[in-house]
Amino acid sequence: MCLGIESTAHTFGASLVDDRDRIVTNVNSTYRPPVGVGIHPRKASEHLASVADSIVKTALSTKDGSSIGPDVIAYAAGPGLGPCLRIGATVGRALSTFLKKPLVPVHHGVAHLDIAMSIAKARDPLAVLVSGGHTSILVHVGKRWRVYGETQDITLGNLLDMFGREAKLPSPGGLSVSREAMKGEKLIKLPYTVKGNDVAYSGLLTAAASYLRRQGNLADLCYSLQETAFAMLTEAIERSLVQTRRSEVLLAGGVAASPRLREMIGSVAEDHGASFHPVPVEYSGDCGAQIACSGRLGFESGVKVSISESFVIPRWRMDEVDVPWIPRN
Amino acid sequence: MDTSKLTSTPLHRGAEADLSLATIGPWRVVIKRRVKKEYRNPSLDEQIRHDRTSSEASIIHEARTAGARVPSIVGMDIENNAIIMTHVDGTVARERLDEMGISEARKFFRSLGEQIGLLHTGGIVHGDLTTSNVIVSPSGAPFIVDFGMARRSVETEDRGVDLHLLQRSIVASHSKDPSSMMNAMIRGYELSAGKKVASSTWRKAREIARRGRYFAIR
């Protein structure tokens, strides 16, 4: 039984995953900044610290109220906001010391893919990770995920959140933009930037924000922003899929909850005879279960860390982590 | 030219276009037709396909004029978003490279670098330079194809993107000594673009690679 602790940005989560890869408990609490304001790292970390105790307690309890003792403690070591990462790492170290159980550091992005793969039973996919922290197209080569394409500036999650704030829409931006987009129908011309397998979103954000300030129609703008941003990424995915010839396409991360993005990527996968595995919406956003799932796989492959070496790594690339448990069988 | 009336056989299905083979007079030609993408909004889709088709045809022609080994444009079918160009005989580098020995591969990358330098000094950047977009002729000479993302530019930034994309495709697809392959490529690039351009472009390419997320050192 592996306990996973997530606290990389706005969410504190704790979850238990058993030895057969089943999610036993998954308890999360997310900090929501006021409308028009982004995540303040200190305020987010204060929220995480205030809920940590009760979240862990709930995650370690069965329905009838008895408590479960984990065999392994996994914590999200990075990437993320320093003050937030330190909360989860502190809880992880404390539990590991008190329960005398091994401590496993987990890469938050790798964990997004691990939980999506576990649920989909995917083996060796072309993986697409879209969130506030990542917008990457990855394939597993050798022992690591290799970045085949990615954003050259801001992530898709950043784009939608930052635009949402400009438009005074409630957080998370992706959900608000998607709701508005359903009312829009006219396509406004916005910058479409694909560079090989990479995308760049900052020009699109600037153009959308300046259109907004000229009192343009918000629904049409949200519709156009979504159509343009998603089509750019989908084009890069199609290109990567043709080049890597994978037979599975995995979609993970917070923005994977978007129905329109799922529809677009699903259509490309189908077109090239690949199966499509979007992560279920309830596990798309940051959660304890992803860390527990990845921590269990890591521990089985021999990953663990001593308390004195259990650092947090705010900047940590996907392609710097050994992931020997892929391809999965 | 209306390509829909030509007898052709399918050759390859790419990410954004279908390629087919046909014969016009003495030439074996390739028809590159940009197909409709269901995932894209129809007006955005039409605009992208039209813009890329016309820009690709004129850029290939310019690249040929600049002395690079690329196909020759035979004609265009704007209504069907199609280009007709001469067929390049050979194998896609992505596949051929795995069969090459180290010294043959180095020689190949040196010659490829020289071709890229010719494009860049001719004011053209490719925009999607991967080993999938290079054809190795039976004599071993590289032909650069697929100018769908190409643009006219003399900016170091855009030239750097080309080298960055090529490097990443080498690292991701060919694990055999990627850094020595890139070194050979740069030496070839110097031959046609000059030392000064080569060093600034390569510096920029490394900077672009570090722009990705979460690099500890920038």
Boltz contact constraints between the chains, C-beta under 6 A:
constraints:
  - contact:
      token1: [A, 79]
      token2: [B, 214]
      max_distance: 6.0
  - contact:
      token1: [A, 146]
      token2: [B, 172]
      max_distance: 6.0
  - contact:
      token1: [A, 148]
      token2: [B, 172]
      max_distance: 6.0
  - contact:
      token1: [A, 150]
      token2: [B, 212]
      max_distance: 6.0
  - contact:
      token1: [A, 152]
      token2: [B, 211]
      max_distance: 6.0
  - contact:
      token1: [A, 187]
      token2: [B, 41]
      max_distance: 6.0
  - contact:
      token1: [A, 187]
      token2: [B, 43]
      max_distance: 6.0
  - contact:
      token1: [A, 195]
      token2: [B, 161]
      max_distance: 6.0
  - contact:
      token1: [A, 196]
      token2: [B, 128]
      max_distance: 6.0
  - contact:
      token1: [A, 196]
      token2: [B, 165]
      max_distance: 6.0
  - contact:
      token1: [A, 227]
      token2: [B, 41]
      max_distance: 6.0
  - contact:
      token1: [A, 231]
      token2: [B, 40]
      max_distance: 6.0
  - contact:
      token1: [A, 234]
      token2: [B, 39]
      max_distance: 6.0
  - contact:
      token1: [A, 238]
      token2: [B, 15]
      max_distance: 6.0
  - contact:
      token1: [A, 239]
      token2: [B, 15]
      max_distance: 6.0
  - contact:
      token1: [A, 242]
      token2: [B, 15]
      max_distance: 6.0
  - contact:
      token1: [A, 243]
      token2: [B, 132]
      max_distance: 6.0
  - contact:
      token1: [A, 264]
      token2: [B, 39]
      max_distance: 6.0
  - contact:
      token1: [A, 267]
      token2: [B, 38]
      max_distance: 6.0
  - contact:
      token1: [A, 267]
      token2: [B, 39]
      max_distance: 6.0
  - contact:
      token1: [A, 268]
      token2: [B, 39]
      max_distance: 6.0
  - contact:
      token1: [A, 315]
      token2: [B, 214]
      max_distance: 6.0
  - contact:
      token1: [A, 315]
      token2: [B, 216]
      max_distance: 6.0
  - contact:
      token1: [A, 316]
      token2: [B, 214]
      max_distance: 6.0
  - contact:
      token1: [A, 317]
      token2: [B, 214]
      max_distance: 6.0
